[in-house]
Amino acid sequence: MAIAFGLIGGLGLFLYGMNIMASGLEKSAGDKLKRFIEILTSNRIMAVIVGALVTMIVQSSSATTVMVVGFVNAGVMKLTQAVGVIMGANIGTTITAQLVSINLTQLAPISVGIGVGIWLFSSNRKIRTFAEIIIGFGILFLGMDMMKHAVKPLEHYEGFTNLLASFGYDNIFDKALAIFTGFGITAILQSSSATTGILIALASQGLLPIESAFPVLLGTNIGTCVTAMISSVGASKTAKRAALVHLLFNVIGTVLFIIFLAKPTLWAVTQMSSIPERQLANAHTFFNIANTVLLLPFASLLVYVVNKVIPYDSNEEKEIQGIKYIDDRILETPSIAIGQVIKEVLHMGNVALQSYNSAIEGFFEKDEKLAMETFRVEKIVNEMEKEIASYLLKVSNTDISGQQREIIEGLFNTINDIERVGDHADNLAELAVYRIENKLKFSDEALEELKLMHQRVVKSYKEALTALKTGNTKTAQRVIEREGEIDHMEKTLRANHIGRLNKQQCVPASGVIFLDIISNLERIADHSSNIALAVMDYSKK
């Protein structure tokens, strides 16, 4: 019982330390992590590098793969790109094993002490983030040391040592049992790094020779696929294919190594080091690198196979009308989730622009079908606002920096402004339908004035979205300045039209519509200015 409690406690500290360190690394990486994903191209080698780098930061191949499933589900990443990232994630996760295989236990208390001291006495956000990394590093090794001491008495249990030794026997049953053991532990713990930590703890006490540990290690690579497979439930078919690629990659690699490459691998790692912990970590790294090198050229074949297992459906290519870029799986890495939600807000902004264009064109062209399209699109805008707001709340509940929290607060205001633009587009569509149904006529002068104001307003709104996308304060400033010009224009056009009504150049019914239109256009310019102000506010902070 004492062994179990010690192992569980040590494992808890190990996972907690790894989580703190990963959180600190992720905050430190911040926008860099987002850019890693953005530089993804069809280049498979680049995708592998990105997958490895992201996993080194988040300290979990499962988290990276779940995130990839989310990207694929959101249509942000193609399946061919996902294959490379998944392979890279397997390489990146071996860094944890390499780290804990080095005996740095004596530095752990010092690391925690220094980290806590820095964190308590510093108010600088970047320095505190660095302190979190040091604290996590120390706790991770304290947990590792606790596990090593917990398993030490197991050397006196002959049944247990015989079982571990049998994993190295050269027969199919024992190999399968070893692989299943690694798979089962990893599936339960949801972390191949945690399983590897336990194996290193056993190896450090002389309980687990490399011959027995190697097939268990192979099982951990299959076990880590469980998280992504569960994550893909309820996702798109393409996301399911991404999870299946991950499973196939690790299963094929395991079969190849067990049948053909086990002995060369064991010979290589024993030549590199005589220390059991180092042998195990090196075997873990060697397998994942070699597996990637062997299977990367056949990535297209893997995609072909999963497309056969999960058949292609022509309906999958239908244009996404609503939410496109956000997915709960991406919340595993908040900095990337924030980048995705900004894209989604921009997407919402463009959908609202589509709604506005349909309304205004319906008015000018006297096309009722175009005006009615606005009513359909406006419902999509409303639904998008609800879903984005819900997602922003989820992101705000993750471990994010103060600066990221300010971005989220600004986005809450921005989606409200975009939704209001959609509402004004809806009003314009109603006015267009009223004009068409009642066959109202407008003077050429009135129509020209409306077109001029429309051009100014749509330019402001588009530039506001551009400023949001690029963070360009000069563009945002132009939008803010133009808002004053549009306010002045609205007053001038209102006075001009009242003058035409007094001269009986326009019928009263048309006059009311005209005034309502310029009022709605002016309000759209106000909301465009609000979006630009949010960009300016964030830039100052």
C-alpha positions as MATLAB code, in Angstrom:
seq = 'MAIAFGLIGGLGLFLYGMNIMASGLEKSAGDKLKRFIEILTSNRIMAVIVGALVTMIVQSSSATTVMVVGFVNAGVMKLTQAVGVIMGANIGTTITAQLVSINLTQLAPISVGIGVGIWLFSSNRKIRTFAEIIIGFGILFLGMDMMKHAVKPLEHYEGFTNLLASFGYDNIFDKALAIFTGFGITAILQSSSATTGILIALASQGLLPIESAFPVLLGTNIGTCVTAMISSVGASKTAKRAALVHLLFNVIGTVLFIIFLAKPTLWAVTQMSSIPERQLANAHTFFNIANTVLLLPFASLLVYVVNKVIPYDSNEEKEIQGIKYIDDRILETPSIAIGQVIKEVLHMGNVALQSYNSAIEGFFEKDEKLAMETFRVEKIVNEMEKEIASYLLKVSNTDISGQQREIIEGLFNTINDIERVGDHADNLAELAVYRIENKLKFSDEALEELKLMHQRVVKSYKEALTALKTGNTKTAQRVIEREGEIDHMEKTLRANHIGRLNKQQCVPASGVIFLDIISNLERIADHSSNIALAVMDYSKK';
ca = [
       0.000    0.000    0.000;
       2.850    2.361    0.852;
       4.351    1.650   -2.600;
       1.060    2.520   -4.325;
       0.606    5.737   -2.347;
       4.201    6.769   -2.973;
       3.910    6.037   -6.700;
       0.581    7.876   -7.012;
       1.903   10.867   -5.052;
       5.089   10.991   -7.088;
       3.152   10.662  -10.330;
       0.829   13.464   -9.226;
       3.790   15.764   -8.540;
       5.378   14.734  -11.850;
       2.238   15.576  -13.837;
       1.617   18.767  -11.879;
       5.176   19.942  -12.424;
       4.961   19.098  -16.112;
       1.684   21.035  -16.349;
       3.124   24.134  -14.604;
       6.245   24.031  -16.769;
       4.175   23.602  -19.955;
       1.887   26.459  -18.939;
       4.877   28.727  -18.350;
       6.497   27.720  -21.628;
       3.259   28.331  -23.494;
       2.806   31.793  -21.974;
       6.417   32.578  -22.769;
       6.020   31.394  -26.360;
       2.702   33.252  -26.737;
       2.392   34.600  -30.283;
       5.404   32.553  -31.409;
       3.370   29.401  -30.805;
       0.574   30.844  -32.915;
       3.040   31.679  -35.701;
       4.377   28.118  -35.660;
       0.935   26.943  -36.710;
       0.461   29.760  -39.227;
       3.656   28.902  -41.132;
       2.331   25.443  -41.903;
       2.458   24.701  -45.603;
       2.061   21.565  -47.689;
       5.774   20.963  -46.952;
       5.731   17.796  -44.861;
       9.129   18.350  -43.279;
       8.068   21.809  -42.078;
       4.880   20.278  -40.640;
       6.984   17.708  -38.722;
       9.214   20.471  -37.310;
       6.166   22.513  -36.263;
       4.589   19.471  -34.586;
       7.800   18.755  -32.666;
       8.272   22.384  -31.563;
       4.667   22.821  -30.403;
       4.808   19.543  -28.451;
       8.089   20.552  -26.777;
       6.271   23.663  -25.540;
       2.977   22.107  -24.452;
       4.799   18.988  -23.148;
       2.162   16.622  -24.490;
       1.807   14.875  -27.846;
      -1.806   14.094  -26.882;
      -2.535   17.822  -26.461;
      -0.925   18.599  -29.822;
      -2.818   15.830  -31.602;
      -6.131   16.846  -30.029;
      -5.385   20.396  -31.131;
      -4.655   19.139  -34.672;
      -8.001   17.302  -34.688;
      -9.587   20.637  -33.712;
      -7.798   22.486  -36.525;
      -8.846   19.866  -39.066;
     -12.409   19.931  -37.749;
     -12.449   23.745  -38.092;
     -11.164   23.477  -41.669;
      -7.988   25.403  -40.786;
      -5.604   22.539  -41.529;
      -5.663   19.956  -44.305;
      -5.281   16.276  -43.542;
      -1.964   16.134  -45.453;
      -0.604   18.870  -43.156;
      -1.995   17.110  -40.077;
      -0.019   13.928  -40.865;
       3.305   15.761  -40.598;
       2.312   17.603  -37.415;
       1.205   14.353  -35.759;
       4.515   12.679  -36.640;
       6.402   15.688  -35.277;
       4.347   15.567  -32.064;
       5.611   12.043  -31.400;
       9.197   13.300  -31.676;
       8.527   16.350  -29.491;
       7.130   14.288  -26.630;
      10.428   12.384  -26.269;
      12.048   15.560  -24.894;
      10.315   14.949  -21.536;
      11.797   11.436  -21.359;
      15.258   12.768  -22.193;
      14.872   15.420  -19.497;
      13.813   13.096  -16.672;
      16.392   10.435  -17.598;
      19.102   12.868  -16.432;
      19.525   12.721  -12.664;
      18.909   16.310  -11.586;
      17.118   15.468   -8.330;
      19.556   17.487   -6.207;
      18.710   20.620   -8.196;
      14.931   20.173   -7.767;
      14.510   21.797   -4.293;
      16.814   24.651   -5.304;
      14.828   25.149   -8.508;
      11.518   25.280   -6.623;
      12.938   27.631   -3.969;
      14.417   30.059   -6.496;
      11.301   29.910   -8.681;
       8.908   30.615   -5.813;
      11.148   33.446   -4.574;
      11.159   35.097   -8.008;
       7.399   34.583   -8.407;
       6.596   36.118   -4.994;
       8.840   39.154   -5.214;
       8.509   40.115   -8.867;
       5.580   41.948  -10.460;
       6.970   41.684  -14.006;
       4.750   39.339  -16.030;
       7.597   37.876  -18.117;
       9.784   37.241  -15.085;
       6.895   35.558  -13.228;
       6.279   33.354  -16.290;
       9.956   32.338  -16.247;
       9.582   31.577  -12.527;
       6.659   29.237  -13.320;
       8.888   27.291  -15.718;
      11.568   26.906  -12.995;
       8.988   25.863  -10.370;
       7.445   23.311  -12.734;
      10.888   21.941  -13.587;
      11.690   21.472   -9.902;
       8.351   19.871   -8.992;
       8.654   17.506  -11.960;
      11.989   16.168  -10.645;
      10.699   15.985   -7.070;
       7.863   13.815   -8.371;
      10.356   11.700  -10.337;
      12.514   11.189   -7.229;
       9.431   10.260   -5.197;
       8.460    7.628   -7.784;
      11.986    6.185   -7.776;
      11.918    5.754   -3.990;
       8.368    4.362   -4.083;
       9.226    1.544   -6.526;
      12.527    0.590   -4.867;
      10.937   -2.012   -2.506;
       9.496   -3.808   -5.570;
      12.896   -5.405   -6.186;
      12.065   -7.767   -3.294;
       8.827   -8.968   -4.952;
       9.945  -11.869   -7.101;
       6.618  -12.171   -8.952;
       6.734   -8.546  -10.046;
      10.375   -8.685  -11.189;
       9.687  -11.935  -13.089;
       6.722  -10.300  -14.839;
       8.837   -7.337  -15.930;
      11.626   -9.647  -17.053;
       9.167  -11.692  -19.130;
       8.396   -8.582  -21.212;
      11.843   -9.041  -22.744;
      11.259  -12.690  -23.752;
      11.411  -13.329  -27.468;
       7.880  -14.669  -27.982;
       4.722  -13.100  -29.372;
       2.578  -13.496  -26.235;
       5.011  -11.704  -23.902;
       5.679   -8.955  -26.461;
       1.930   -8.436  -26.915;
       1.437   -8.331  -23.120;
       4.193   -5.714  -22.793;
       2.725   -3.585  -25.590;
      -0.755   -3.859  -24.081;
       0.629   -2.860  -20.650;
       2.146    0.316  -22.098;
      -1.043    0.996  -24.034;
      -3.290    0.461  -21.006;
      -1.327    2.643  -18.580;
      -1.064    5.473  -21.126;
      -4.746    5.256  -22.060;
      -5.676    5.570  -18.364;
      -3.208    8.345  -17.520;
      -3.794   10.143  -20.847;
      -0.071   10.904  -20.992;
       2.749    8.929  -22.603;
       5.217   11.145  -20.705;
       3.718    9.981  -17.386;
       4.047    6.321  -18.417;
       7.620    6.915  -19.576;
       8.350    8.570  -16.218;
       7.164    5.444  -14.387;
       9.294    3.238  -16.662;
      12.363    5.397  -16.033;
      11.699    5.194  -12.273;
      11.628    1.366  -12.528;
      14.714    1.310  -14.751;
      16.646    3.528  -12.329;
      16.168    0.892   -9.603;
      17.362   -1.921  -11.857;
      13.862   -3.410  -12.105;
      13.322   -2.876  -15.818;
      16.063   -3.729  -18.325;
      15.879   -2.072  -21.738;
      14.895   -5.371  -23.408;
      11.736   -5.449  -21.274;
      11.083   -1.704  -21.373;
      11.241   -1.312  -25.149;
       7.974   -3.120  -26.071;
       6.208   -1.304  -23.215;
       7.461    1.983  -24.708;
       5.991    1.000  -28.062;
       2.659    0.420  -26.336;
       2.721    3.905  -24.830;
       2.874    5.390  -28.333;
      -0.322    3.547  -29.263;
      -1.943    4.460  -25.930;
      -1.433    8.170  -26.534;
      -3.725    7.860  -29.590;
      -6.720    7.176  -27.335;
      -7.049   10.850  -26.351;
      -7.251   11.982  -29.985;
      -9.638    9.154  -30.915;
     -12.001   10.154  -28.084;
     -11.615   13.800  -29.088;
     -12.686   13.040  -32.673;
     -16.069   11.647  -31.556;
     -18.716   14.073  -32.759;
     -16.227   15.893  -34.987;
     -16.179   16.057  -38.781;
     -15.135   13.080  -40.890;
     -11.866   14.818  -41.724;
     -11.097   15.189  -38.000;
     -11.827   11.480  -37.500;
      -9.392   10.747  -40.323;
      -6.691   12.818  -38.573;
      -7.136   10.781  -35.369;
      -7.055    7.543  -37.381;
      -3.824    8.624  -39.128;
      -2.259    9.059  -35.670;
      -3.336    5.550  -34.656;
      -2.173    3.937  -37.914;
       1.189    5.711  -37.749;
       1.943    4.354  -34.278;
       0.523    0.859  -34.888;
       2.487    0.417  -38.139;
       5.645    1.725  -36.455;
       5.195   -0.647  -33.520;
       4.734   -3.665  -35.816;
       7.812   -2.711  -37.900;
      10.005   -2.297  -34.835;
       8.834   -5.417  -33.021;
       9.384   -7.630  -36.079;
      12.383   -6.059  -37.812;
      14.053   -3.266  -35.856;
      13.954   -4.196  -32.151;
      17.408   -5.812  -32.012;
      19.232   -3.064  -34.003;
      17.563   -0.430  -31.784;
      18.503   -2.177  -28.550;
      22.077   -2.664  -29.769;
      22.345    1.038  -30.695;
      21.021    2.387  -27.373;
      23.171    0.056  -25.269;
      26.227    1.220  -27.214;
      25.311    4.858  -26.603;
      24.968    4.519  -22.805;
      25.237    1.936  -20.037;
      22.801    3.822  -17.766;
      19.318    2.139  -17.889;
      17.402    5.452  -17.705;
      19.380    6.914  -20.614;
      18.968    3.740  -22.656;
      15.205    3.909  -22.212;
      14.971    7.620  -23.120;
      17.219    7.120  -26.153;
      15.137    4.157  -27.336;
      11.997    6.284  -27.046;
      13.567    9.076  -29.115;
      15.130    6.695  -31.644;
      11.816    4.915  -32.278;
       9.859    8.108  -32.916;
      12.487    9.700  -35.147;
      13.089    6.499  -37.128;
       9.349    5.848  -37.444;
       8.839    9.370  -38.836;
      11.734    8.985  -41.305;
      10.374    5.621  -42.480;
       6.712    6.589  -42.807;
       6.834   10.279  -43.801;
       7.441    9.431  -47.495;
       4.277    7.306  -47.330;
       2.116   10.055  -45.777;
      -0.053   10.215  -48.913;
      -0.599    6.462  -48.692;
      -1.699    6.820  -45.043;
      -4.186    9.513  -46.107;
      -5.403    7.219  -48.909;
      -5.960    4.352  -46.458;
      -7.929    6.443  -43.948;
     -10.018    7.897  -46.791;
     -10.940    4.323  -47.680;
     -11.752    3.430  -44.074;
     -13.764    6.647  -43.624;
     -15.184    7.229  -47.137;
     -15.223   10.695  -48.675;
     -18.583   12.479  -48.816;
     -19.202   15.202  -51.413;
     -21.268   17.153  -48.848;
     -18.066   17.743  -46.836;
     -17.000   20.376  -49.360;
     -20.070   22.555  -48.807;
     -19.159   26.096  -47.794;
     -19.209   26.701  -44.061;
     -21.861   29.342  -43.381;
     -21.381   29.828  -39.684;
     -18.590   29.020  -37.222;
     -15.454   28.073  -39.117;
     -12.248   28.470  -37.106;
     -12.923   27.707  -33.436;
     -13.095   24.307  -31.803;
     -13.066   23.277  -28.132;
     -10.116   20.958  -28.786;
      -7.924   23.978  -29.552;
      -8.493   25.208  -25.975;
      -5.679   22.795  -25.024;
      -3.376   25.651  -26.093;
      -5.004   28.996  -25.171;
      -2.556   31.189  -27.127;
      -3.515   29.390  -30.337;
      -7.205   29.403  -29.348;
      -7.055   33.210  -29.078;
      -5.527   33.419  -32.560;
      -8.314   31.231  -33.905;
     -11.080   33.202  -32.204;
      -9.712   36.416  -33.760;
     -10.001   34.711  -37.157;
     -13.559   33.709  -36.264;
     -14.456   37.290  -35.293;
     -13.087   38.460  -38.651;
     -15.123   35.745  -40.352;
     -18.215   36.972  -38.490;
     -17.361   40.513  -39.622;
     -17.242   39.391  -43.252;
     -20.551   37.533  -42.918;
     -22.099   40.750  -41.541;
     -20.581   42.617  -44.514;
     -22.230   40.107  -46.851;
     -25.532   40.810  -45.087;
     -25.032   44.578  -45.466;
     -24.089   44.335  -49.158;
     -27.197   42.257  -49.922;
     -29.386   44.855  -48.198;
     -27.904   47.954  -49.826;
     -27.695   46.381  -53.285;
     -31.270   45.145  -52.895;
     -32.286   48.753  -52.235;
     -30.385   50.314  -55.149;
     -31.205   47.545  -57.648;
     -34.800   47.168  -56.386;
     -34.092   43.440  -56.037;
     -36.297   41.866  -53.373;
     -34.431   38.537  -53.591;
     -31.190   40.242  -52.553;
     -32.913   42.018  -49.682;
     -34.447   38.739  -48.458;
     -30.962   37.154  -48.493;
     -30.007   39.647  -45.750;
     -32.631   38.191  -43.402;
     -31.156   34.701  -43.852;
     -27.547   35.825  -43.326;
     -28.466   37.999  -40.325;
     -29.658   34.869  -38.461;
     -26.222   33.333  -39.068;
     -24.538   36.474  -37.655;
     -26.668   36.241  -34.498;
     -25.820   32.569  -34.001;
     -22.144   33.279  -34.559;
     -22.173   35.975  -31.885;
     -23.603   33.527  -29.331;
     -21.091   30.787  -30.170;
     -18.080   33.127  -30.231;
     -19.126   34.710  -26.910;
     -19.424   31.241  -25.372;
     -15.990   30.307  -26.720;
     -14.443   33.534  -25.398;
     -15.755   32.645  -21.931;
     -14.116   29.227  -22.187;
     -10.800   30.775  -23.248;
     -10.977   33.316  -20.407;
     -11.305   30.407  -17.944;
      -8.012   28.880  -19.125;
      -4.568   29.843  -17.851;
      -3.837   32.980  -19.902;
      -1.744   36.103  -19.413;
      -3.094   39.541  -18.487;
      -2.452   40.819  -22.012;
      -4.392   37.921  -23.520;
      -7.263   38.620  -21.121;
      -7.383   42.213  -22.401;
      -7.615   40.902  -25.974;
     -10.562   38.707  -24.993;
     -12.366   41.635  -23.324;
     -11.887   43.689  -26.499;
     -13.231   40.843  -28.643;
     -16.403   40.660  -26.533;
     -17.081   44.305  -27.438;
     -16.127   43.758  -31.079;
     -18.548   40.883  -31.676;
     -21.306   43.024  -30.158;
     -20.457   45.831  -32.611;
     -20.422   43.397  -35.548;
     -23.771   41.956  -34.484;
     -25.194   45.498  -34.384;
     -23.891   46.066  -37.939;
     -25.898   42.978  -38.912;
     -28.967   44.439  -37.204;
     -28.635   47.689  -39.187;
     -28.223   45.646  -42.370;
     -31.485   43.915  -41.434;
     -33.140   47.338  -41.037;
     -31.828   48.399  -44.459;
     -33.224   45.218  -46.013;
     -36.662   45.967  -44.520;
     -36.485   49.481  -46.002;
     -35.494   48.016  -49.381;
     -38.460   45.607  -49.334;
     -40.787   48.484  -48.342;
     -39.489   50.585  -51.250;
     -39.986   47.714  -53.712;
     -43.464   46.752  -52.482;
     -44.701   50.350  -52.481;
     -42.887   51.291  -55.703;
     -41.375   54.383  -54.104;
     -39.339   56.715  -56.297;
     -36.252   58.704  -55.327;
     -34.696   61.650  -57.110;
     -31.345   61.077  -58.832;
     -29.791   63.537  -56.391;
     -31.071   61.548  -53.380;
     -29.794   58.254  -54.791;
     -26.364   59.746  -55.530;
     -26.128   61.045  -51.960;
     -27.041   57.619  -50.577;
     -24.454   55.927  -52.805;
     -21.768   58.360  -51.687;
     -22.529   57.786  -48.014;
     -22.698   54.036  -48.585;
     -19.214   54.075  -50.165;
     -17.758   55.974  -47.203;
     -19.441   53.681  -44.673;
     -18.466   50.393  -46.344;
     -14.876   51.642  -46.672;
     -14.773   52.412  -42.942;
     -16.179   49.024  -42.009;
     -13.741   47.135  -44.249;
     -10.796   49.125  -42.881;
     -11.960   48.438  -39.312;
     -11.824   44.688  -40.058;
      -8.395   45.134  -41.662;
      -7.155   46.941  -38.545;
      -8.493   44.098  -36.383;
      -6.724   41.547  -38.568;
      -3.360   43.329  -38.787;
      -3.349   45.397  -35.580;
      -2.366   48.405  -37.698;
      -3.067   51.530  -35.618;
      -2.761   53.879  -38.621;
      -5.612   52.076  -40.366;
      -7.644   52.151  -37.142;
      -6.991   55.886  -36.786;
      -8.303   56.534  -40.321;
     -11.543   54.758  -39.443;
     -11.965   56.844  -36.284;
     -11.340   60.101  -38.162;
     -13.715   59.144  -40.973;
     -16.481   58.481  -38.437;
     -16.588   62.228  -37.682;
     -16.810   62.981  -41.408;
     -19.691   60.531  -41.812;
     -21.523   62.113  -38.846;
     -21.202   65.476  -40.567;
     -22.318   63.945  -43.871;
     -25.425   62.450  -42.233;
     -26.456   65.879  -40.893;
     -25.798   67.521  -44.278;
     -27.760   64.897  -46.222;
     -30.606   65.115  -43.719;
     -30.788   68.910  -44.228;
     -30.539   68.520  -48.025;
     -33.366   66.002  -48.119;
     -35.642   68.060  -45.878;
     -35.011   70.909  -48.347;
     -36.072   68.653  -51.248;
     -39.199   67.642  -49.349;
     -40.054   71.305  -48.756;
     -39.619   71.947  -52.486;
     -41.789   68.845  -53.188;
     -38.960   67.262  -55.202;
     -39.459   64.007  -53.219;
     -42.612   62.351  -51.911;
     -42.934   62.201  -48.088;
     -42.902   58.371  -47.968;
     -39.589   58.290  -49.849;
     -38.285   61.035  -47.564;
     -38.903   58.936  -44.453;
     -37.084   55.959  -46.033;
     -34.148   58.198  -47.016;
     -33.769   59.522  -43.477;
     -33.972   56.019  -42.003;
     -31.280   54.777  -44.399;
     -28.762   57.516  -43.603;
     -29.450   57.007  -39.894;
     -28.632   53.275  -40.199;
     -25.536   54.000  -42.285;
     -24.304   56.479  -39.681;
     -24.769   53.884  -36.943;
     -22.755   51.313  -38.953;
     -19.945   53.889  -39.165;
     -20.169   54.315  -35.364;
     -19.740   50.569  -34.825;
     -16.837   50.518  -37.296;
     -15.208   53.251  -35.210;
     -15.792   51.194  -32.036;
     -13.961   48.231  -33.603;
     -11.070   50.530  -34.545;
     -10.990   52.031  -31.031;
     -10.696   48.507  -29.571;
      -7.648   47.931  -31.792;
      -6.120   51.237  -30.658;
      -6.835   50.436  -27.010;
      -5.171   47.004  -27.231;
      -2.134   48.472  -29.029;
      -1.590   51.065  -26.272;
      -1.666   48.380  -23.586;
];
